[in-house]
Amino acid sequence: MTTMKKIYLLILLAGMVTLACKKEGIRVYVDENAPAPAAITKFNVTNIPGGAIITYTIPADPNLLYVKAVYNANAEVKREAKASYFGDTLVVTGFGDTLPKIVKLYTVGRNEKASAATEVTVNPLTPPVRSAQRSIDFRATFGGVVAIYKNEAMAPLTYYLMLDTTGKNTWKNITIYTSEAAAGAVTARGYDTVTQRFAVYTKDRWGNKSDTLIKELKPIFETPIDKAPFKEVSLPTDNNIGHTWSGLSLRNMTFLWNNVWNSDNDCFHTKTSVALMPAWFTFDMGFKTALSRFKFYHRSGSSGAYVGGDPKTFEIYGSNNPNPDGSWDSSWTLLGEFTSIKPTPSTTVSAEDRTFASVNGEDFDMPPGIPAVRYLRFKINSTWGGFTYFYISELSFWGARQ
């Protein structure tokens, strides 16, 4: 019998029990005096990160309804895992370390009488909360600190960045970020270029915490770039013609630097009838500028972040004397290649995703050592929805003007 057929049969049986008192001729009899089923005697353990897979042999007892595992994930959290009499496998998860753990297995009858406990020792492999913490590269960045992590298990983890506000272990949370992404970075910005004590630790959904990594770090100097001098540059081959809908004015490039975001209609939106991908646009910052980082504010609303024409992969080029024919000649220097990362791995766009993308803005660091440039050219290589037009709500930059 296939797994799906077993599931359908379980649903059917549950329905029969529900209707037993309503339809004559359908009865489920439970012998309240029947003894508890026999205990599990044969089992096998396969240890996994933060847990274990326990397979077992089902006792031949017609009174058996399900098997359950009872265990302490940590000092505060007691957990249970259950499997019907059709199954032979239980997965126990939520352990925060690799110490041996006792899991108690019970068989339970239709009258809810439980067997004697069978104790099983599991030895969890390194849990994601610890492996992710060990992967962290914690260092100074422009205007603050960054924790670059890997989470190969793609487990839901929360990263806490902290600051010692007095230098005497008076810790304050300065960034709290939850993600299931396989890799990413957590930043805290807005700090003076003086050496301070920063820290980072990781926590999972069961309350397990990693060790805390503490470092003395000196944020790198930067300043917000004034966007008042920004202006559009229209070069041949550029895709910079604004789209309109619902009687709005053209959503042209100037929306990128009007300091308004998290508003569905306030965005630079290229014409839907122009099918170009990759596509690029150019603007003048007004002064030669050495860029340190930028924030990319995704369009908000149901047609915004991580869908449709929202840019996913893109490149930024810089120039001080672009060729007026719009060609990609030697006057343009590649400043960086970037990929937008969605915090949660599912195809559904969550409220957390939208806050990260459209409210807070997605942070990108520019590679160190890039030249100071006056003109920027964004080349969109792909969009989240595979669309051949794109939209961006706002762009903000940091660095130093020359």
C-alpha positions, 0 to 999 in steps of 0.5 A: 500500500502506498503512503498516499493510500495509507493517508486516505485510509486514515482519513476515512477511518477518522470520518467513520469514528466521527459518524459512529453515533450518527449513522446506524450500522457503523460502530467503532467498539473500544474495549476500555478493559483491554490491556495496553499494547506490547512495548516496542522491542526492536528499533534502529536509530539514524542520527541527523543534525539536531535530531534522529530518525527512529525506525521500529517494528510494530507489535502485533496487537489489534488494539494498537492505535499509534506509537509516540516518542516523548523527549526533552528537546532542551531544559525548557521544551518537552516534545512528542512525536506520533505515528499511526499503526500504519507507520514504522518511523518517528523523527525527533528534532529540536536538540541544541547540542550533540550530547546523548539524549534519551527518547521514550517510546510508547505504544498506545491502544485505542483505549489510550492505554500506553505501554511501558516506556522503551528507552532509546538513546540518540546522539544528534549530529551538530544542530543547525543552530550551532553549525550556522553560528560556526560558519559566521564571518563577523566583521566590520563593514561600512557604518557598522558590522556584518555577520555573514552566515551559511545555513546549509540545513535551511532551518528557521534561525534567528540571528541576534547582533548586539552592542556592548553599550558601556564596554562592561558587558551591558548588551543591547540587541541592535539587529534581530533577523530570522531567515531560512536562507542557505546563506546570507548576511545580517548587518547593523548600521549607523555606528561611528568609526570607533572601536566598540564591542559587538556580538552575535549569536543564533537561536532556533525555533525551539529556543536553543541558543549557540555560543556568543561570538564577541569581537572588538570592531571598528565600523568603516567610515561612510556617509549617506549620498545626497540624492538631490543632484541625481538625474536621468541619463538617456542613452541609446539602448537604455530601457528607461521609458516609464510605464503608467496605469490607472491614470498615473503619470509615467513611473519614470526613473526619478522615482528611484531617488524621491525618498519614498518607498513601501508604496505600491505605485511609487516606483520606477516601472519600465513599459510592459510593452518593451520586452527586453531582458537583460535591460539597463538604465543610466543616471548621473549622481552629479559628482564623482563618488566612491560607493561603499554600499547601497539599499535596494527597496523593492516595490511593495504590494502583491505585485512587488517583492520576489514576484513579477518584474522585481529584479533578482540578478543585476550588475552595476557599472560605473563611468566618468565619461560614458560614450554617448552612443550607449555602447558597452565600451571601455568607458564602463567599469563593472563595479559589482554583481548582485543577487537578491535573496529572499529570507524564506525559501518557500515560493510564498512571499511572507509578511517577513519577506515584504518587510525585509524587501520593501520596508527595511530595504535589501542591503548590498555592499560594494566590492572594496577598491572600486573606482570613484565614478559619477555615472551609474548603469544598472544592468538587470539580468533577470527578474523574480517572475521571469518578466521582461520588464522591471520595477524598483521603488528606491535606491539609496547609496553610501560612500564618500563624494570626491 
